[in-house]
Amino acid sequence: MPLDDPRVTHLSSALKAGPLLSGLLLARGFDTPASAAAFLAPSGDHLHDPMLLPDMALAVETIAGALDRGERILVHGDYDVDGIAACALLQRALIALGGEVQTHLPHRLLEGYGLSRAAIEKAAAEGLSLLLTADCGSGAAAEVAHAHSLGMRVVITDHHHPESRVQSRRSRVEGLEPGITPGPSTLDSRLSTSVAEVNPHRPDSLYPFLGLSGVGVAFKLVEALAARKRLPERAHWRFLDLVALGTVADVSPLVGENRFLVKEGLDLLSNSRKTGICALMKAAGLTAPVSSRQVAFVLAPRLNAAGRLAHPKEALHLLVTQDESEAQRLAENLCRHNRLRQEEESRTLKEALEMIDAGNFQEDKALVLDREGWHPGVIGIVASRLVEAFHRPVFMVALPDPESQRKFGVGSARAIPGFPLWEALHHCHHLLVRYGGHDQAAGFSVLPEKLPLLRERLCELAEQRLTGEDLRPRLQVEVLAKAAHLALPAVEELDRLEPFGAGNPSPTVAIQGLRVTEISRVGENGSHLRLRLHEPGGPVLRAIWFDRGAMAERLRIDQDVDLCLTPRVATWNGTKSVELRIQDAAISEDEG
């Protein structure tokens, strides 16, 4: 959309905003002053009623009853940041409500994803009577049945696709409508045998927003519990920093309800009073304000590193401790784990690239790679790197070593638009030990002897679902600007679009007809390209293209280029300037 479009002018006038911001809002579908204003200033008044989530009434009554009777509760989470944050949120909230709470997070290598049968048996033997899940449990019918057989009631909070999309396996409470809290006479006879499964992805859910993360679903449960206990209206908002951590780390869409939850959560995170969060920020060298990008690339990798290379309980303890010395020790441990994770990731990526090159896998529409010695904790990150490099679905399997007690391979998968991972794995369920996840990221387990058939089936599915066009990376250009539109005040105004992330990416702006006036290679070994450019009749621009230093050989002074850029504000020694990050370039044909 060109920024001289009359619609841009109209919206700019109505919002009293610059054309760059207004054009981006229009490009993202906010085509009225009211919708644009609501997006720029999301309000808690528009949060959805938690009682619209399926089984929320049953979940609240089950937990409230357990609290009233002084029963002991097991909160069972997951080993990623979303599951850890959800577990920490529920633990903190239930203790604040007077509950006696134990927690369990599965060890990635020893237990794998999902509910741990051993943890359930241990909890039941110790007299815990309620199992409450965080970011897991929707596909765990056998484990839930086992918990029931041991006398435990079960409440599931999750956001993953249910393994079965039929309702026959669920214990339902007849006659209850979403949004209506039943009285004791309605539920008492059923609380001992019912499973409350709170998940917006259930086919019978009336909840209007499907993008909640695991910690987001846990937050909605606490919201409903707080109302049931008649606590102050926003008492539960103290946990929004945990919601921001898990939602951003899980790459949940930062639109709709999530936009408000994360925006408020980042403000709380920047001024957090939680001892562990403060210690982690200090150890990572972060100062307020904290952005979604810093959560994604600084805080989340450190919290994730515990679950990848050690035990996720280290990260959980950090998020709940009130002891400053323990928090400092744990934060330093997480930073150390993260450095080791980076080294392991680099080695695995190098081996995967060599495997692709040697096996001539470039022609496959899906990459299915397996190897002994790969660490299950890093293959998901490496799969993401390979998706970026080859723009096709990637499935990586860490096979067990001969001496390992593990008999199956642990897999992680990442996808591109047009290839929903959960459905692909569901088509292959007969070849898998277990599987779960989302459309863009998933995990699975597979016996080594099943891998050839799995590779064949996944490649067939990719061949059926993906065209050659799907395999070409696409850059969505939102507005066509002039150099004058990228002045510092205009770029600073783009902060109103924050937080950036899935569903609300950093802006992409195209500028045509720029003339190259200076070319240089910067960074280690000249790996980055820095350009100085001039638009006829406009100001001089400075731009950088990361990891594309070799492009310097294709460019010449006075050459014309069209650029796709992401504008950002950079601060150096207290001075602000515009940093233009090149995403792609078109070089004039007559010049080379």
N, C-alpha and C positions, 0 to 999 in steps of 0.2 A: 504494500500500500504506500503510495507516495505521500509525503507529509504535507503537500500542498492541496490534498484532497479536501473538498468543502466539509466533509464529515469530520475530519480532523480539526478543522478550524472551529466548527460548532462545538465539539466536545471540549476542546481546549478552552474556549470561552466559558462554557458552563462550569467547568471544574476549576477555572483559574489556574490552569496547568500549561506547561509548554507543549509544543507539537510533538516532540519525541515521545514523551510519556503518553500523550493522548493517542497517538498513532499506534503505539504498542497495545494499549488497552483495546482499541478497536480491533486490531489484528487478533486479539485473544477472545473476541466475542462479546466484549462489554460495550455494546453499541448505544447505550442510553446513559445520560448523566447519572440516573439513579443506580443502575447496575454497576457502573464504573466506581461511583462513590462508595457503594457497599463493599466492593472488592478492595478498594484502597484502605478502608477503615472497617474491617470485619468486627462484628459485635457479638458478645456472648448471648445477647438476646435472641439470636438466631440459631442457637444450638438445639439439636433435636432431642425430643423426649426419650430418655433411655428406656422407658417402658415399651417403646415400639420395637425394641430388640426381642427376638423370640426367647421365650422362657425367662425373661428378666424378672417377672413377678415371682415365679417359682424360685429363682436363684436368690432373690432378696429375702424371701421368707425362710428359705433353708439356712442361709448364713445368719440372719438375724436371730433365728431360733437357736442356732448353735452358740452364738455369742451370749444370748440370754441364759442358756443352761451351763455356760462355762465349759463347753466342750473344746477339745484341742483340735486344731486345724492344720492340715498339711497344704501348703501352697507349692505346687509343682510347676516350674517354669521351663524355659528352653535355654540353650547355651549361646544364643546370639544376643545382640544388644536389646532388641525388642523384647525378647523373652526375659532377659535379666531385668530390664527396666520395669516390665509388667509385674514380675515377681517382687521387686523392691517396693513398688507402689502398693500392691496388695498387702504385703507384710507390714509396711508402715501404717497403712490405713486401718487394718484390722487390730493392730496393737493399740493404736490411738482409740479404737472403739472398745478396748478392754479385752481383746482376744488373746488367747495363748496360741502362738503360731510357730510352726516349724517350716522350713523350706527345703526344697530339693531341686537342684539343677542337674541334668544328666551330663555325664562325661562324654564328650564327642566320640572318643575312640572305644571306650569300654561299654557304653550304653547306647550311644546313637541317639537319633532324634526321637522325640515323643515320650509318652508316659513310660516310666520305669516300673516294671512288675516288682522288682526287688524293693524299690523304694515304697511302693504301696504295701507290700507285705511287712516291711519293717515298721511303717507307720501304724498299721493295724495292730501289730504285736505290741506296740508301745501304748496302745489305747487311744490313738487319734481316730476320730469318728467322722470327720469331714475332709474330703479331698477336693481342693479348689485348684483348677489348672489356670495357667497364664500363658497364652500364646501357643497352646497345644491341646490335644485331646479330641479334636473333632473326628479323627479317623481311628480312634483307639477303642473300638467296641469291645474287643476281648479284654483289654486291661480294665475298662470300666466295669464289665461284668465280674471280673475277678475282685475288684474293690467291693462291689456289692456282696459278693459271696463271703467276704471277710467282715461284713457288717458296716461298711463305710457308705455314707451318702456322697454324691458326686455333683459338683457344679463345674461345668466347662466354660471357660472364656477363651475364645479363639477367633481368628480371622482367616484361617486357611480354608481352602475348599473342602467341604466334607467329603470323605472318601466315598460315601454312598450318597446319592442324590435322591433317595427315597426316604420317606418318613417312617416306614414300618419298624425300623430298628430303634426308634427313639421312644422313650416313655413320655407320653403326652398327658397333660392335664386337661380333660374335656371341659368345655363350657367356659373357658377363660378367653377373654379378648385382649389383645395387646393394648397397653395403656391403662388397664384396670388392675389395681392391686387387690387380690382376693383376701378375704378375711380368714382367720384361723379355721373356721368351720369348713371352709372349702378345701384347705390344703393339708390339715393335720394328718388325715388318714393316708395321704399319699407321699408325704415328705420322706418316709423311710425307704421308699423304693424308686422314686422318680429320679431321672437324670435331667438336670437343667443344663441345656446346651445353648449358651449365649454366643451367637455367631451371625453377623450380618449377611453372610453368604448362604445361610440356609434358604432353601427354596420357598419356605413359608414365611420368611422375614418380611415385615412391613417397614423396616428401617430405611429411610430415604437416601442414606449415604453408604456406599459400599467400600469406601476407601480407608476405613479405620484400620490402624495397625493393631497388633496384639495388645500393646500398652494402652491404645485408645479404647479398646473394648473393656479392658480392666478399669480404666478411668470412668467409663459410663456405668459400670457396675457400682463403683464407689459413689458416684453421683446419686444413683438410685438408693443405695444404702444410707447415704447421708440424709436424704429426704425422709426415708423410713424412720430414721432415728431423730428426726426433727432438728438437725444441726443447722447452724447459720447457712444462708443460701449459697455462699461461695467458699465454705470451709475446705472443700475438696480441691479448690484451685491451687492449693499449696503444692500439689503434686504435678503441676503442669510442666515443670522442668524435666521430670522423668518422661512425661509424654512426648516432649520435644525430642529428647535423646532417642527414644525408641522409634518414633515416627520417621524422623529424618534418616536414621541408620537403616531402617527397613525399606527405604526408598518408596514409602507410601506417597500417594499424590497430595501435593500441598495446595489443594483447592478445597472448596466447600468447607465443611466443618474442620477439617485438618488445618486449613489456613489459619483459622482463629486459634486453635489449640496450640499450634507450633509458634505462631507469632507471640502469643502471651507467654508460652513456655520459654522462648528464647529470652524475653525480658526478665523472666524469673531466674533463668540460668545465669544471666549476666550479673545478677545480684544475689546469687544463691546463698542461702544460709546453711545448706547441707554440707557437713564437714567433708565428706568424701569428694563431692563435686568441686569444692574449693581447692582441695589438695590435688585433684587431677588437673585442674586448670593451671595451677601453679607449676606442677611437674612438666606439663606440656608447653609452658611458656605462653599461655593465653591470658589476655586481659579483656575486660569488658569494653565494648559490647561484643557478645558472641553471636556470630552469624550461623545460618544453616550450613554454609560451606565449611565453617570451622568444626561444626558438629560432625559433618560427614567425613572430613579428611583429617581431623586431629583427635577429637574426643572418641568418636565411635571406633576407629581402628584400635585404640588402646584398650577400650572396654572389650572389644571382640577378641583381642589377642589372648586373653585369659582362656576363653573357650576354645580357641584354635590350637594353642600349644600347651596349655596347662589345665586348669580347672576353672569353669565359669564362676564358681563360688567366690573366687578372689574379687571379681568385679561386683558381685552382689554384695559382699561384705563392705566394699568401698562405698556403695550407694546407700547403705543403711547405718554405717558406723557413726558414732558421735565422738569417738576418741581421736583426737588430732594426730597423735603419734602413730596410731595404727593406720589412719588414713594416709599419712605421708608414706609409710612403708608400703602399703598396698599400691598407691599411685606410682611409686618408683618401680615396683615389681611389674606393673602393667606396661610401663614405658620400656622396660627391659624385654618383656615378652614381645612387644611390638617390634623392637629392633630385630629380634631373632626371626619373627614372622616375615619381615621384609627380606631378610637373607634367604629364607626358605622359599619365599615366593619367587625371587629372582632366579634361583636355581631351577625351580619347577617350570617356570616360563621358558627358560632357555632349552630345557629338555623337550618341552612340548613343541616348540618351534622346530627343533631339529627333527622330531618325530614326524611332524606335518610335512616337512621338506623331503625327508627320506621316503615317506610312504606315499607321496604324491596325492595327499588328501585334499588338495586345493579344489579339485573338481567336485567333491561331495558337497551337497547342499546342507549337510549337517556334519559337524566334526565330532567323532566319538573316539576318545583317546583313553588308554589305560596303561598303567605301569606300576610295578612293584616299587616301593620306596617313596612314592609320593605321599605327602602328609595330607590326610583328609581335611585338616584345618585350613589349608591354603588353596586347595584346588578350585574352590568357588571364586576366589579373587582372580586366579589365573584364567579361569573360564571367562570372566568378564573382560579381561585384557584381550583374550583371543577373539571375542565377539567384536570388540573395537577394531581389531586388526583385520578380520576376515569377513565381518558382517554376515554371520550366519549362526544358527544355533550351535552351541558347544556343550558336549557332555564329557566330563572328565571323571575317571574312576581310579581311585587309589586302591590297588590290589593288595591283599594281605601278604606279608612276607612269609616264607616257608615256616619260620619259627613262631609266627603269630598265632594266638589262640582264636583270632578272628577268622571266620571261614568265608566271609563274603567281601566283595568290594564295596567301598563307600563312594557314592557318586554325587557330584554337584553339577547342575545344569544352569545355563543362562541362554536367553533367547533374544530374537529380534521381533519387531512387530509383525504380526501375521502368522506366528507360530506359537500358539499357547502351550506352554510346557506341561501344565497339569494334565491337559487333555491328551497330549502326546504320551506321557507316562501312563495315563489311564488306559490307553490303547495297548500298552505293553505290560499291563499289570500281571499277566500270567508268567512273565519272564523275570519279575522283580520280587525281592523279599518284602520290600515296603517302599513307599514313596509318599511325597507330599510337597506342598509349596504353593506357588502362585503361577500366573501365566508367564512371567518374565524370569523367575528364579525358583528353583526347585532342588530337592535332594532325593536320593533314592539309594537302595542297597540291592546288589545283584550278586548271584553266585558266579564265580569266574567262568564256569563252563557254559553259562547262558550268554556271555558277552558277544560271541559272534552273531547269534540270532538277534540280540538286542540291537547291535550296530546295524544289521541289515534292515530291521524293522524301522528304526528311527530314520535311517536314510531314505527309506521308501516313503515314510510320512512326510519328510521334508520335500521330497521330490513331488509329492502330490499337492502339498500346500503352498509351496514357494515357487515363484517365477523368477526368471533372471532379473527382472526389475526389482523384486523384493530384496535381492542380494546386493543391490547397489546402495551404498550409504546415501542418505538424503539429508540435506541441511535445509531446514525450514526458515526461509527469510521472511521476516515479519514486516519490515518497513524499508522503503527506499528513501534514503536521507541524503542531505548535502553535508559537506564538511562543517558548515556553520551551525548545523543542528547539534554538533557534538561538543559544544563548549562546556566548560566545567559545571556551571549551574544546571544545565540540562541533564548532564549525566548524573549529577548528585541527586536530582529529582527522581531518578529511576530507583533509588532506595525505597521508594514508596511501594514498589512492586514486591519487595522482599516479604517473606522468605522465599528464596529460589530453591527449586528442586524438581522432583518428578511432578509432571502436570503443570508446573509453573517455572519453566527454565529461564536461565539468564537470557536477556534479549539478544537477538541476532539482527543486525542492521546491514544493509547493502549500500555501498557508495560506488557509483560508476564514474569512469573518466578521471581517475587520479593519475598524476604523473610522478614517477619515481625520481626523487632528487638525491637520495642517499641510500646506500646499501652497506650493511655490515653484519658480520657473524659474531654472536656473543655467547656467553656461557661456556661451560666446560667443553673443550674440543670444538668450539664454534657450533654447537648443536642447535642454537636458536638463530632466527633471522630477524634483524631489526631494520625497519624501513622508515625513511622520511619521505613524505608525499605531499603533493600540492594539487589542489583543485583550482582550475582557472577561475579567478575572481573570488576565491575563498581562502581560508586560512591554511597554514601548514599543519599537517598531521604527523604524529609519530606512532608507529604500530610495531607490534612484535608477533612473530609466528613461532610458537614453541615447537621444538623438535623438527624443524624444517630448515635448518641452516643450509642444507645442500641446495635449496632453491636459489641461493645467491648466484649459482652458476647459470641459472636460466634468465636472470634479470639484468637489465642494463639501465644506466642513468638515462632519463628522459623517455623511458618506456611507459606506455599507458596500461593501467590495470584496473579491473573492477574487483572490489574486495567485499567479502562478508566478514563482519566484525562483531565482537562483543565488547561494548564500551564499559569500562569500570573506572572507579576513582581509586587512585593509588596515593598513599601518603608516605613521604620520605622526609625524615628530620622535621616533622611537623608541617611540611608543605604539601598541599594537595595538588594533584595533576590528573589529567585524563590518560588512562592506559587503554589502548585499543588492541585487543587480542584478535589476531587474524584467525578465522576458521577455514576460509577457502579463498582462492583467487582465480581470476580469469585473466590471462595475459593476452594482450592484443596480438592477433595472428601475424600481422605484417611485421611485428617486431620480434617475433620468436616464440 
